[in-house]
Amino acid sequence: MLTPGAGATVGRVEPAPESATAVHLPLDAVSRAWVDDLALPSGRRDEATVRLHAYLLRVARFELGRRRAAFGSVPRGELEDLAVQAADDALVAVLRKLSTYRGASRFTTWAAKFAILEASVKARRRAWEGREIMFDPEAWDRFAGAASASAGLERSEELGAIRDGIAVALTPHQREILVAAALNDVPIDVLADRLGTTRGAIYKTLHDARRNLRAHLARMEAV
């Protein structure tokens, strides 16, 4: 376990559900201590929460440092602010989902995944900050046309079938999201932010778009 960082601060978080101690797999002593302390209503829980936040902050700092090249030059203070935000959000998530911890890995390993996720989301958002996203449903037509020019006959036919499927089997919204995510590599969380929606809604749109496209291609092959 990492040593708590100096001066770590913790925002207000909701208490863990009472079922947080209902872990059925055998736990190592350290993991059991974490779960027991965090499940308490007060006292040791407060101290454990501070230690957990410090640990998550260390993990978030490391992950942001690892990804720093992806979003260019960022002032040290801004990077630290992103790390604190990631640790704050990860702490809330860990406490909210404490009852789902089943001991398949050490508690600190399980908790670190939340900090890594939050840090990676914030890194992606920072990388796209100020960048315009072109929601251009016609972009696939241009891409497929250019790719077909240098591809063999079979590959050209495949690209043409996909291009036609995107044009006729998807809604305009599905085409925009699919092109932005699959062709322009716009992260899901960035798309959700720009469109004022949720990651779940974007994933649902992508799922529906791919399902409709597969169904269209299957029908074309059966003809």
Contacts in CASP RR format, 6 or more apart in sequence:
PFRMAT RR
TARGET T0000
AUTHOR 0000-0000-0000
METHOD contacts of the structure
MODEL  1
MLTPGAGATVGRVEPAPESATAVHLPLDAVSRAWVDDLALPSGRRDEATV
RLHAYLLRVARFELGRRRAAFGSVPRGELEDLAVQAADDALVAVLRKLST
YRGASRFTTWAAKFAILEASVKARRRAWEGREIMFDPEAWDRFAGAASAS
AGLERSEELGAIRDGIAVALTPHQREILVAAALNDVPIDVLADRLGTTRG
AIYKTLHDARRNLRAHLARMEAV
1 30 0 8 1.000
1 55 0 8 1.000
1 108 0 8 1.000
2 54 0 8 1.000
2 55 0 8 1.000
2 58 0 8 1.000
2 59 0 8 1.000
2 108 0 8 1.000
3 54 0 8 1.000
4 50 0 8 1.000
4 51 0 8 1.000
4 54 0 8 1.000
4 55 0 8 1.000
5 54 0 8 1.000
5 57 0 8 1.000
5 58 0 8 1.000
8 50 0 8 1.000
8 53 0 8 1.000
8 54 0 8 1.000
8 57 0 8 1.000
8 87 0 8 1.000
9 53 0 8 1.000
9 84 0 8 1.000
10 49 0 8 1.000
10 50 0 8 1.000
10 53 0 8 1.000
10 88 0 8 1.000
10 91 0 8 1.000
11 88 0 8 1.000
11 91 0 8 1.000
13 49 0 8 1.000
13 91 0 8 1.000
13 92 0 8 1.000
13 95 0 8 1.000
14 92 0 8 1.000
14 95 0 8 1.000
14 96 0 8 1.000
15 41 0 8 1.000
15 45 0 8 1.000
15 95 0 8 1.000
16 38 0 8 1.000
16 39 0 8 1.000
16 95 0 8 1.000
16 96 0 8 1.000
16 98 0 8 1.000
16 99 0 8 1.000
17 98 0 8 1.000
17 99 0 8 1.000
18 39 0 8 1.000
19 99 0 8 1.000
20 35 0 8 1.000
20 38 0 8 1.000
20 39 0 8 1.000
20 98 0 8 1.000
20 99 0 8 1.000
21 35 0 8 1.000
21 36 0 8 1.000
21 39 0 8 1.000
22 99 0 8 1.000
23 35 0 8 1.000
23 101 0 8 1.000
23 102 0 8 1.000
23 103 0 8 1.000
24 102 0 8 1.000
25 102 0 8 1.000
25 103 0 8 1.000
25 104 0 8 1.000
26 103 0 8 1.000
27 35 0 8 1.000
27 103 0 8 1.000
27 107 0 8 1.000
28 106 0 8 1.000
30 106 0 8 1.000
30 107 0 8 1.000
30 108 0 8 1.000
31 103 0 8 1.000
31 106 0 8 1.000
31 107 0 8 1.000
31 108 0 8 1.000
34 48 0 8 1.000
34 52 0 8 1.000
34 107 0 8 1.000
34 108 0 8 1.000
34 111 0 8 1.000
35 98 0 8 1.000
35 101 0 8 1.000
35 107 0 8 1.000
37 44 0 8 1.000
37 45 0 8 1.000
37 47 0 8 1.000
37 48 0 8 1.000
38 45 0 8 1.000
38 48 0 8 1.000
38 49 0 8 1.000
38 52 0 8 1.000
38 95 0 8 1.000
38 98 0 8 1.000
39 45 0 8 1.000
39 98 0 8 1.000
40 48 0 8 1.000
49 91 0 8 1.000
49 95 0 8 1.000
52 91 0 8 1.000
52 94 0 8 1.000
52 111 0 8 1.000
53 87 0 8 1.000
53 88 0 8 1.000
53 91 0 8 1.000
55 108 0 8 1.000
55 111 0 8 1.000
55 112 0 8 1.000
56 86 0 8 1.000
56 87 0 8 1.000
56 90 0 8 1.000
56 91 0 8 1.000
56 94 0 8 1.000
56 111 0 8 1.000
56 112 0 8 1.000
56 114 0 8 1.000
56 115 0 8 1.000
57 83 0 8 1.000
57 84 0 8 1.000
57 87 0 8 1.000
57 115 0 8 1.000
59 87 0 8 1.000
59 90 0 8 1.000
59 112 0 8 1.000
59 115 0 8 1.000
59 116 0 8 1.000
59 119 0 8 1.000
60 82 0 8 1.000
60 83 0 8 1.000
60 84 0 8 1.000
60 86 0 8 1.000
60 87 0 8 1.000
60 90 0 8 1.000
60 115 0 8 1.000
60 116 0 8 1.000
60 118 0 8 1.000
60 119 0 8 1.000
61 80 0 8 1.000
61 83 0 8 1.000
63 86 0 8 1.000
63 115 0 8 1.000
63 116 0 8 1.000
63 119 0 8 1.000
63 120 0 8 1.000
63 123 0 8 1.000
64 79 0 8 1.000
64 82 0 8 1.000
64 83 0 8 1.000
64 86 0 8 1.000
64 119 0 8 1.000
64 122 0 8 1.000
64 123 0 8 1.000
65 79 0 8 1.000
67 119 0 8 1.000
67 120 0 8 1.000
67 123 0 8 1.000
68 74 0 8 1.000
68 79 0 8 1.000
68 123 0 8 1.000
70 123 0 8 1.000
70 127 0 8 1.000
71 123 0 8 1.000
71 126 0 8 1.000
71 127 0 8 1.000
72 127 0 8 1.000
74 82 0 8 1.000
74 126 0 8 1.000
82 119 0 8 1.000
82 122 0 8 1.000
82 123 0 8 1.000
82 126 0 8 1.000
83 119 0 8 1.000
85 118 0 8 1.000
85 122 0 8 1.000
86 115 0 8 1.000
86 118 0 8 1.000
86 119 0 8 1.000
86 121 0 8 1.000
86 122 0 8 1.000
87 115 0 8 1.000
87 118 0 8 1.000
89 114 0 8 1.000
89 118 0 8 1.000
90 111 0 8 1.000
90 114 0 8 1.000
90 115 0 8 1.000
90 117 0 8 1.000
90 118 0 8 1.000
93 114 0 8 1.000
93 118 0 8 1.000
94 111 0 8 1.000
94 114 0 8 1.000
101 107 0 8 1.000
101 110 0 8 1.000
103 110 0 8 1.000
104 110 0 8 1.000
121 189 0 8 1.000
124 187 0 8 1.000
124 189 0 8 1.000
124 190 0 8 1.000
125 187 0 8 1.000
125 189 0 8 1.000
125 190 0 8 1.000
125 193 0 8 1.000
128 186 0 8 1.000
128 187 0 8 1.000
128 190 0 8 1.000
133 180 0 8 1.000
133 184 0 8 1.000
133 186 0 8 1.000
133 190 0 8 1.000
133 191 0 8 1.000
133 194 0 8 1.000
134 180 0 8 1.000
134 184 0 8 1.000
135 176 0 8 1.000
135 179 0 8 1.000
135 180 0 8 1.000
136 176 0 8 1.000
136 179 0 8 1.000
137 166 0 8 1.000
137 172 0 8 1.000
137 175 0 8 1.000
137 176 0 8 1.000
137 179 0 8 1.000
139 179 0 8 1.000
139 183 0 8 1.000
139 184 0 8 1.000
140 162 0 8 1.000
140 163 0 8 1.000
140 166 0 8 1.000
140 175 0 8 1.000
140 178 0 8 1.000
140 179 0 8 1.000
140 183 0 8 1.000
141 163 0 8 1.000
141 167 0 8 1.000
143 183 0 8 1.000
144 159 0 8 1.000
144 160 0 8 1.000
144 162 0 8 1.000
144 163 0 8 1.000
145 159 0 8 1.000
145 160 0 8 1.000
145 163 0 8 1.000
147 155 0 8 1.000
147 159 0 8 1.000
148 155 0 8 1.000
148 156 0 8 1.000
148 159 0 8 1.000
148 160 0 8 1.000
151 159 0 8 1.000
161 217 0 8 1.000
161 220 0 8 1.000
162 213 0 8 1.000
162 217 0 8 1.000
164 220 0 8 1.000
165 213 0 8 1.000
165 216 0 8 1.000
165 217 0 8 1.000
165 220 0 8 1.000
166 175 0 8 1.000
166 178 0 8 1.000
166 179 0 8 1.000
166 213 0 8 1.000
167 175 0 8 1.000
168 216 0 8 1.000
169 212 0 8 1.000
169 213 0 8 1.000
169 215 0 8 1.000
169 216 0 8 1.000
170 178 0 8 1.000
170 209 0 8 1.000
170 212 0 8 1.000
170 213 0 8 1.000
173 205 0 8 1.000
174 205 0 8 1.000
174 208 0 8 1.000
174 209 0 8 1.000
174 212 0 8 1.000
175 209 0 8 1.000
177 191 0 8 1.000
177 202 0 8 1.000
177 205 0 8 1.000
177 206 0 8 1.000
177 209 0 8 1.000
178 206 0 8 1.000
178 209 0 8 1.000
178 210 0 8 1.000
178 213 0 8 1.000
180 186 0 8 1.000
180 191 0 8 1.000
181 188 0 8 1.000
181 191 0 8 1.000
181 202 0 8 1.000
181 206 0 8 1.000
188 199 0 8 1.000
188 202 0 8 1.000
188 203 0 8 1.000
188 206 0 8 1.000
189 199 0 8 1.000
191 202 0 8 1.000
192 198 0 8 1.000
192 199 0 8 1.000
192 200 0 8 1.000
192 201 0 8 1.000
192 202 0 8 1.000
195 202 0 8 1.000
END
